[in-house]
């Protein structure tokens, strides 16, 4: 009983290992079964060829028996026509034996021909089955590879899911942050480049007004213009608040 249990446990483990190899590459297993069946078919074909040789020998023997029977019949008839009954009787007895042998060989040939025909049909049917099995193996191999590729593509597509919970989503967030920082630097640089531009423009307008005022005063001194026609205050109002403050400082 104990030995039987150990043996059963051992065979169970062997079966488990065999199933692992069996399921690891089913296409290879099918190909192995196919190759083994092809080898068996080759052996069966070789046996059929040898059996056909036996049939051909029996057929040749039957042909020889027929020829011998015809020859004995002709000789028996010839001796009867010649009136030699004793010799004709001897040939008639030999003819009887030849006919019996021919009948036996005919029966044997019929049996061999029937057996050969049955075995030939079996091998032809097995060959057709092997052709179908070969096509099925190729189909399964292609479908298995295609399904494996589709599974890998699906797995890869799932890995490229761009949400915040995946590595790709986190990387994308970091990239967007860097882009925002770079755009922020560009905007700050642009804003800083325009800082003080209004004061500069006001300063330039003030200088222009002061130059015009100086020229007007010079024209008054030369008597080219009268003081009453000089629009000093109206021109100063056009300078803006910053320019007016600057002008007031200079006049004071």
Residue, then its C-alpha position, 0 to 999 in steps of 0.5 A: x500500500x505504501x509503495x503504491x502511494x509513493x508510486x502514485x505520488x511520483x507519477x502525479x509529479x511526472x504528469x505535472x511536469x509533462x503538462x508544463x512542457x505540454x502547455x509551454x509550446x502547444x504548436x511544437x507539440x502538435x508538430x511533434x505529433x505530426x512528424x511522428x505520424x508522418x514517420x509512421x505513415x512512411x513505415x506503413x507505405x514501405x510495408x505496403x510496397x513490400x506487400x505489393x511485391x508479394x501480390x505481384x509474385x502471386x499474380x505472376x504465379x497465377x499467370x504461369x498457372x494459367x499458361x500451364x493449364x492451357x498447355x496441358x489442355x492443348x496436349x491432352x486434346x492432341x493425344x486424344x485426337x491421336x488415339x493415345x488415351x494412356x498418354x492423354x490420361x496422364x496429361x489429363x491428371x496433370x491438368x486436373x492438378x494444375x487447375x486446382x493449383x490455379x484455383x488456389x492461387x486465384x483465391x490467394x491473389x484475390x485475398x492479397x489484392x483485397x488486403x492491398x486495396x484496403x491498406x492502400x485506402x487506409x494510407x491514402x486516408x491517413x495521408x489526407x488527414x496529415x495534410x489537413x493536420x499540417x494546414x491546421x498546425x500552420x493556421x493555429x501557429x499563425x493565429x497563436x502568434x497573432x493573438x500573442x501580438x495582439x495581447x502585447x499590443x493591448x498591454x503596451x497600449x494600456x501602459x501608455x495610458x496618460x493619466x496622473x496615476x501612471x509614470x507616463x502621466x507623471x512625466x507629462x505633468x513634469x514636462x508641462x510644468x517646465x513648459x509653463x516655467x519657460x513661458x513664465x520666464x519669457x513673459x517676465x522678460x517681456x514685461x521687464x523690457x517694457x518697464x520704465x518705457x512710459x517715463x522714457x517717452x515722457x522724458x523725450x517729450x519733455x526735452x522736445x517741449x523744453x527745446x521748443x520753449x528755448x527756441x521760442x524764447x530765443x525768437x522773442x529775444x530777437x523780436x521775431x515773436x511777441x511774448x503774448x503769442x507764445x503758447x507755453x502753458x498749453x504745450x506743457x499740458x500735453x507732456x503728461x503728468x510725469x513730464x509736467x513734474x519734471x518740467x516743474x522741477x526744472x523751472x523751479 
